[in-house]
């Protein structure tokens, strides 16, 4: 698959490394000459320029990309990049920075395919650890695993069970959970699965079909 990543900072760099290790094609867009140079040194195809400039994204061949991840530290750049990608029928992932607020999520979530907020996830992990939660799976994420999300249907066999007790096939691990139309976070130990919930997990690619069958009761 082919991906465009806007922003080669900490999050963009790590994302690119994982994707390329799995054999995907990645093109980096960044207007910082030093970051663009670092991406080239990592043997990544790179377009130096502003991620909110449609001409720059076209130079990055966004029209042929399967997805665009706007991962810079500038929310306005990220959102504009996603809107341009939407015009090219490209899946969009929007990063929200450390100034995350519920109203920001609600404002932008309807216009993109996924919203991520790495800083908030880190804070949620710290909270879970302080309160005795045992979902430390983010530390286990490796380049051989895939992260994905699933919606829980009304007749799922896991409804009513605590999130931390859901035993997934193939050593898959669940690391985030959210109620219907709410952003996901790391669940507390007593959180129970309800119809319409959404879960995020990490698993080997070969196990994803079994995981989906188990969660959806096929």
Secondary structure, DSSP 8 states (H G I E B T S, - for coil): -EEEEE--SHHHHHHHHHHHHTT-EEEEEES-HHHHHHHHHTT-EEEES-TT-HHHHHHTTGGG-SEEEE-SS-HHHHHHHHHHHHTTT-EEEEE--TT--HHHHHHHHTTSSEEE-HHHHHHHHHHHHHTT----GGGG--TT-EEEEEE--TT-TTTTSBGGG---GGG-EEEEEE-TTS--B---TT-B--TT-EEEEEE-GGGHHHHHHHHHT-
